[in-house]
């Protein structure tokens, strides 16, 4: 049947579009009549993709979680672009449904304009976004995304060009997100210095301390079972609080590793890995980090995202040297000269309060909810800390020092690609009138680097003094009272760590 050309669309473009739409409407696919309308409805408001992302996140694989997060971010950008700009710019009418069989039609017809397809944009954005982080997930999601896009023509709510342009916008949104936050496969392997480490093909000489209290996250199977299957001769020590301080257990394991010419292994969260690094430094043995915590920041930045990754590196002797951050208190009455080490981050100000609240509330309400409530509580109750930074007095909501340069989204440090760059990633959120609101506004508008309430630098060391009594410091998820005066610097390339071959 003849259809009226859509407003703002030249007839030479709409005529082929209408013909293809009619051919799809006239074609009969028995199986599709039941599947595609349901699939199309399931993608309303992105519910299909949010559910898929939740399932990917629940798997526990770091790569699956990154793919899910990138897919959702890409979907959000695509949806905002299509619904706020594209549809309002081109007000194309929906197709006439006369030629579409009744059983294919959606029970509730869309009321928005036709061009472009929001469903196709969201589907392409999620699938392409996930693919930019994990090609396997992209391959798995591509048929579903293509089916959702085609279902919009099949059910008669879009012309083919609506779907094609929507899919192109969705893919573009995924690449735009990657431009802001580069994916792992996009960036070249980091130039970390390789070093020699014992190759332990069956794990003999590897002493692994496992801390169940770190919130071990099973990656499809139990990490200890994976370790014993790949490195059967490794000695696994399951830490129990009754055995004494964790530091003592790690020190004994490191001592045994040094005597046998082996290595120290650790499975736990960032705090446990920090304690193991201290023991490995003291006894001069290599460290094998098996991801077993909630976030595994150091293991992920190292490239050891799974137990299999670390075991393969231990078996082959693949290792690198990494920097270790160090907090050295100034000499004073009652002050220890022993340094505090950190592999990831150090901070004073609001963040230590957040860590303490999260640790207190997470056993009752879970980690994510505790983190969210902790942020809200800290934003409402926190007060700036006054101290001298390299001799200059400052009021600060936060002083952050990273062990190496981080790539960031706004003020939030996200990922390191070189763990031996010799630098600290120093960031300061200043106090002052409406400082929190101004900081948030600067982060959201992309002018953070020019904001007077934010400062960043890449020094090799920084001296902090005049810290008020009762202030706390946080490092690698641990919280302790902060010294009144201290130096933050690094022991460059001090720790040997097993790392899988990435390049």
N, C-alpha and C positions, 0 to 999 in steps of 0.2 A: 504494500500500500504506500501511497505517497505521504511523506511527512514534511511538515513545514520546516524550512531551514532555521537553525537556532540563532538567536540574537547574537550579534557580534561575531558570527562565524561565516566566512565567505562560502558561497554555495559550492565552489570548486573543491573545498575541503570537506564540507559536510556530506556531500553526495556519496563519496566512497565509504565514509564512516557509517552512514545509514544503511548502505547496501550490505556491509559486513555485519552490522547489527542484525539485519533481517535474516541473513544466512544462518547466523548462530541461533536465532529464534526458531527458525524452521527446521533446524537439525534436531534429531531425536537421539538422546543418549539415555537409555533406560536407567543405568546405575546412577548417573549424575542427577537425575530428577530428585532422588531422595537425599543425596549427599551434599551437593553444592549449596542448595538453599540453607541447610542447617549450618554448614561451614561459614557461609556468608553472615548469618545472624550471630554466630559465636564470636565473630571478629568485631562486633559493634563495640564502640568505645575502647577498642584495644584489649578487650577482656581475654581473647584467645592468646594474645602475645604476653600479657602480664602473667597469665597462668603458666605459659610456657617458660617464662623467665623464672618464676618461682620454682618450677620443677628443676630447671637447670641449676639454680642456686642450691637447692636441697641436695643435689648430688655430691656437693662438697669439693669437687675438683676446682682448683684455682682457675684453670683455663675456662671451664664452663661458667664459673661465676663472672669472670671478666667478659666473656661473650654475652652473658645475660645483661650485665650492666651496660655494656656498649649498645646492645640492641634496644634497651629501654630508652637510653639517652637519645639515640637516633630517632626512635619512634616519637618521642616528645617533641623534638625539633621539627620533624616532618609534619606532625599533626598541627603544631602551632603555625607553621608556614602555610599549609594548605587552607586551614580554616579561617585564618585572620587576613591573609593576603590574596591567595590565588582565587578562592571562590568569590570573594568580593570584587575582584578585578574583572573576572569574566563570568557574567551571569547567564550561564547556559541552561536552558530548560531541560528537564529530564526527558528521556525517551517516552514515546507513546507505547502503551503496553498491549495494544490490540493484537500484535502478532506473537506475543509471548504466551505459551500455554499457562493456564491458570494454576496448575500444580507447581509450577516453578516460581510463581510470584511470591514476594515476601508479604507476610501478613500485615506488616506496618511499613508503608512506603516512606522513603526519606523525604523530608520537606526542604532540604537545602538545595542549592543549585548543583548542577551536574558536573561541571568542570572545575578542577580535576577530581579524580576519585580519591577520597580520603582513605578508604579501606586499602586501595592499592598502594598508596603512599606509605601507610603504616606497615603493611606487610613487607614491602621492599626495604623500608628503613630497618626494620628489626632483623630481617634475614641478612641483608648486606652488612649491617653493623656487627652482627655476630660472626659473619664470615671474615671480616677484617681482623678479628681477634682469634678465630679458630676456623680453619677451612673445613674441618670435619663437621662442626656444628652448622656452618653455612650450607654445606651440601645436604645435610639432613633437613634443614628448614626450607630450602629453596622450593621443593615440590609443594609444600604446604602454602607458602607465600604465593606461588604461581596459581595455585588452585583458588585461593581467596580472591586474587585479582580477577581471574577469569569468571568466578562466580558472580561478579558484579555485572558483567555483560550477560551471562547466562540467565540471571534472574530478571533482567530487563531494567535495571536501575541506572546503568551507565552505558555510554557509547564506548567503542573500543579505544578511541583516542583519549577519552577521559582516563581510562585505566593506564594506557601507556605513559601519558604525561604524569599521572600520579605516581606511577612506579619510578619514573625518572627522578621526580622530586624527592621521593623517599631515599633512593640510592644516593642522591646528592647530599641529603641531610646526613647520611651515614659517613660520607667522606668529609663533610664539614666538621662533624664531631671528631673524626680522626685527626683533622688538622689542629684541633684544640688539644686533644689528648692522644698523642701518637700510640698506636698499637705496638705490641711486642714484636710482631713479625715485620713491621715497617722499618724499625730502627736497626742500624748495623750492630753487630755484637760489640760490647764494650771492650776497651783496651785495658783489661786487667792483667797485671803481671803474673805469668804462669810460674810455677815453682815445683820442685820435686816433693813427692809425698809417697809413703809406702803403698805399694799396690797389694791389696789384701783380697785375692780372688774369692776365697771362701769365707772371708771375715775373720780369720784367725788373727788375734792381736787387736781386734776392735772391741772396745769396752763401751757399751751403749747404756746410758742412764735414761730411763723413761720416767717422766713425771706425770702420772695420771691427773694430778690436781691442776694441770695447766689447761684443762679443757680439751683433751685430745679429740680431734675431729676425724673419724674414720673416713677414708677415701675409698668408698665402695667396699673395702675389706679392712680388717683390723691392721694398723701399721706394724704392730709387733709380729703378727703372723706373716706379713709381707717380708719383713726383715729376716726372719728365720728361714723363710723359703729361699731367699736369694743369697743370703750370707749365713749359712747354717752354723759356721764355727764361731760366729760373733758371740760374745758374752753379753747377755741382756740383764741389766740390773733394774728391777722395778722399784722405784723409790717409794718408801713408806715413811711418814713423819716420825714413827716410833724409832726409826733407825738413826735419828739425829738430824742436824741441819742439812739441807740439800747441798750446801757448799762443801761440807765435809765428805759427803758421798761422792760428789764430783771430783774433789781433790784426790781421794783414794783411787778412783777409776783412772784419773789422769796419771797418777803415779805408777799404776800397774801398766798403763800403756807405754809410758816412758821406759820402764824396765824391760819390756818385751819388744821395743822398737815398733810399736803399733800406733794406734790412734784413739782419741776420745770421741765417742759419739753421744748425741743428745737428741731426745725426742720430747718436745714440749713447746710451750709458748715462748714469746720473746724474752720474758724475765728469766726463764729457765736456760735459754740459750745464752743470755748474758752471763749468768753464773758459770756456765760451762766454758765460755770464752775466757773468763778470768782464770779458771783452773788450767786451761790449755796454755795460756800465756805463761803462767807461773812454772809449769812443768815442760814447756817448750815441745808440745806435741801437736800434731795436726788435729783439726776439729771436723767432724762429720755432723752436719745438721739435718735431721730428719723432721720434716714439717709435722707438728703434732699439736699446734695451738689453734687459737681462733682465727688469727689474721696472718701469722707467719711472715711478718714483714721482711725480716732479714733473709729467710730462706727464699722467698719469692724474688727479692732483689738480686740474690745470688744466682738464681736460675735453678735452684733445687726445689721444684714445686711439688714433687711427689717423692714418696719413699723410694720408688724405683730409680728416680733420677740420682738420688744420693748414693744408693747402693751401687749403681753402675760406675759412678765416679770413684768410689772406694775400691771397687774391684780392679779398675784400670789404673788407679793412682793419679787421676786427673785432679789437679789442685791449683789454687791461685793464692796470692797474698792480698790481704785486705787491711785497710786502716782500722784503728780502734780509737774511738773518742775517749777522752780522759778528762776528769774533773779533779784538779789538784788543790786541796785546801791550803791557804796560806798558813804558815807556822803561827801558832798562838797557844795560849794557855788552854789546856783541855781539848786541843784540836789535833786530830789524827793526821799524820802526813800521808797515810795510805790513799792512793787515788781511787776514784770510782770510775769504772769503765762503762762505756755505752757503745753498742753496735749500731743503733738506729738513731735515737733522738734524745735530747736533754731539754728540759724546760723548767722555768720558774714562773709564777704568776697564777693564772686561772686554771691551767691544765692539770697541775697536781691535785687541785681540789676536785676536778672532774674524775680523775683516776680513782681517788679515794671513794667518791660517791658511787662510782660504777662497781668497784669491788665490794662495797657494802650492800648494794641493792641487787646485783646480778644473781646471787643464789636464790633470791625470792621471785624475781620477775624476769630473769633472763638478761643476757648481755645487751642485745639491741635496745630493748626497752629501758634498761638501766642507763645506757649511754645517752639516749634521747632525753630522759628525765634529768640526768645529770647536767647536760648542756643547758636546759631550761633553768635549772636551779642556779647554776653558776652565773648565767647571764643576769639573773635577777639579784643575786646576793654578793657577787664578787666585788672586790675593791682593788684598785691598782696597787702594785708593789713598787715602792721607791727604792732605787739602788743606783750605784754608779757603774756605768759601762765604759770601760777604758777611760776612767777618770771623769766622765760627764754624768751628772745627776739626771736621772730620768724617772718618770712615773710610767709604769708599764702594766698593761693588762696581761701581756705575755711576752716572755723572751724565749725563743726557740733556737736551738742549735742542732743541726743535723750532722751526722757523721757522713759527709759527702754531699754533693749537690743534688737536690731533688728537682724533678719536674713537678709542676704544680697546677692545680685548678684553683684560681683565686689565691687565697691565703693558705689553702690546705696543701701540704706536701703529699705527693702521691707516689712517686717512684724514683729510684736511683738506678743509673745505668753504669756507674763507675764507682766501685767501692774502695778505690785506692787513688783518689784524685788529690789527696793531701789537704783538702779544704774543709772548712766548716760552712754549713748553710745557716747563716745567722739571720733571724727575722725578729722584729720587735713591733708589737702592736702598742702604740703609746696610749697613755691615759689622757684625760682632759675632758672638756665640755662636750657632751654628746659623742664621745670618741667611738663607742660601740656602734652607734647608728651610722656615723660617717664611715667607719671601717666596712660595715656591711654594704652600704651604698656603693662605695668604691669598688668592692669585690664584684658586685652584681653588674656594674656598668663598665667594667673592664679598665678602670683607671687606677687600679690599686697601686701600681708602681709610682704614680705621681701624687699619691695622697700624703698629706702631712702627718697623718696618724699612723703611718706604716713606714718601716725602714727595713732594707735587706742588704746583705753584703756577703762576700765569700772570703772571709779572713782565714788565716792559719791558726790564730789563737785570739782569745778575747778574755779580758780580765774583769771580773765582777766583784764589787766591794760594797760595803754599807748595806748588806741585805738585813732587813729587820729580823729580830729574834722571833721565832715561831713560824717563819716562812718555810715552805717545803720545796723540794725539787723532785721532778719526775724524770726517770730515765728507763727506757725500754719497758715501760709499763709498771715499774716499781716506784714507790714513793718513800722518801726519807727526809728528815730535817735538813735544810740547806745550811752550809757553812756561812759565816758572816762575810768571808772574803775568799775567793778562789779563782783559779785560772782554768779555762777550758782550752785544751789543745788536742793534738792527736799523736799517737804512736804510728808512724807511717809504715804501712806494709808489715805490721808486727805479727799478724795472725795468719797462719796457713789453714786454709779451709778447702775441703773437697768440693769441687764443682763440676757438673757434667760438661762435656765439650759442647759449646754452643756455636762455634764457628768452624 
